[in-house]
Amino acid sequence: MKKRPDPEMIDDENPELTEEWFSKAVPFAKLPEPLKAKLLGRPKAAQTKERITIRLSPEVVQAFRATGDGWQTRMDAALKEWLANQKPA
């Protein structure tokens, strides 16, 4: 006897995958290169950054955030510039 599906669990937008669906599937190796690159995501950077916790004054954070997306990268660049301008100890 087949078990009846729970009506609460039926989702018409995401139907259960069938053998027919799997028979149409394509192995990852056979996908076009641009699609493979998209699915794999951004490649690892040669030099990764270190995650830290830092406390900054609100006006500094607000000023950088106001510059839009990428504000953390710009803050990193500003700190690198400051370091470059420091005299060696």
C-alpha positions as CSV (number, residue, x, y, z in Angstrom):
1,M,0.0,0.0,0.0
2,K,1.4,3.4,-1.0
3,K,1.7,6.0,1.6
4,R,-0.4,9.1,1.0
5,P,1.5,12.4,0.7
6,D,1.0,14.9,3.4
7,P,-1.0,17.8,1.8
8,E,1.0,20.2,3.9
9,M,4.2,18.9,2.2
10,I,3.1,19.2,-1.4
11,D,4.8,22.1,-3.2
12,D,3.7,22.6,-6.8
13,E,6.6,25.0,-7.5
14,N,9.2,22.5,-6.4
15,P,7.9,19.0,-7.4
16,E,9.7,15.8,-6.4
17,L,12.5,14.8,-8.7
18,T,11.7,11.8,-10.9
19,E,13.7,9.2,-12.7
20,E,12.8,11.0,-16.0
21,W,14.2,14.2,-14.6
22,F,17.5,12.5,-13.6
23,S,17.7,10.8,-17.0
24,K,17.9,14.3,-18.6
25,A,20.7,15.4,-16.2
26,V,24.1,16.3,-17.7
27,P,27.3,15.6,-15.8
28,F,29.2,18.7,-14.6
29,A,32.2,17.8,-16.8
30,K,30.0,18.1,-20.0
31,L,28.6,21.5,-19.1
32,P,29.9,24.6,-21.1
33,E,32.9,26.2,-19.6
34,P,31.2,29.6,-18.9
35,L,28.4,27.8,-16.9
36,K,31.0,25.7,-15.0
37,A,32.8,28.9,-14.0
38,K,29.6,30.5,-12.9
39,L,28.6,27.4,-10.8
40,L,32.0,27.2,-9.2
41,G,31.9,30.8,-8.1
42,R,34.7,33.3,-7.7
43,P,38.2,31.7,-7.6
44,K,40.2,31.9,-4.5
45,A,42.4,35.0,-4.3
46,A,46.2,34.5,-4.5
47,Q,46.4,36.5,-1.3
48,T,43.5,36.1,1.1
49,K,42.5,38.6,3.8
50,E,42.4,37.9,7.5
51,R,39.0,38.3,9.3
52,I,39.3,40.3,12.5
53,T,37.1,42.3,14.8
54,I,37.8,46.0,15.2
55,R,36.1,48.8,16.9
56,L,35.9,52.0,15.0
57,S,34.2,55.3,15.7
58,P,30.8,55.6,14.1
59,E,31.7,58.6,11.9
60,V,34.6,56.7,10.3
61,V,32.3,53.7,9.5
62,Q,29.5,55.9,8.3
63,A,31.8,57.8,6.0
64,F,33.2,54.7,4.4
65,R,29.8,53.0,4.1
66,A,28.4,56.1,2.4
67,T,30.8,55.5,-0.5
68,G,28.7,52.4,-1.4
69,D,29.5,48.8,-2.2
70,G,33.2,47.9,-1.7
71,W,33.6,50.3,1.2
72,Q,35.6,47.7,3.2
73,T,38.0,47.3,0.3
74,R,38.5,51.1,0.2
75,M,39.1,51.1,3.9
76,D,41.7,48.4,3.5
77,A,43.4,50.5,0.7
78,A,43.3,53.6,3.0
79,L,45.0,51.7,5.8
80,K,47.7,50.4,3.3
81,E,48.3,53.9,2.1
82,W,48.7,55.2,5.7
83,L,51.2,52.3,6.3
84,A,53.2,53.2,3.2
85,N,53.5,56.8,4.4
86,Q,54.8,55.9,7.9
87,K,58.5,56.1,8.7
88,P,60.2,52.8,9.7
89,A,60.8,52.5,13.4
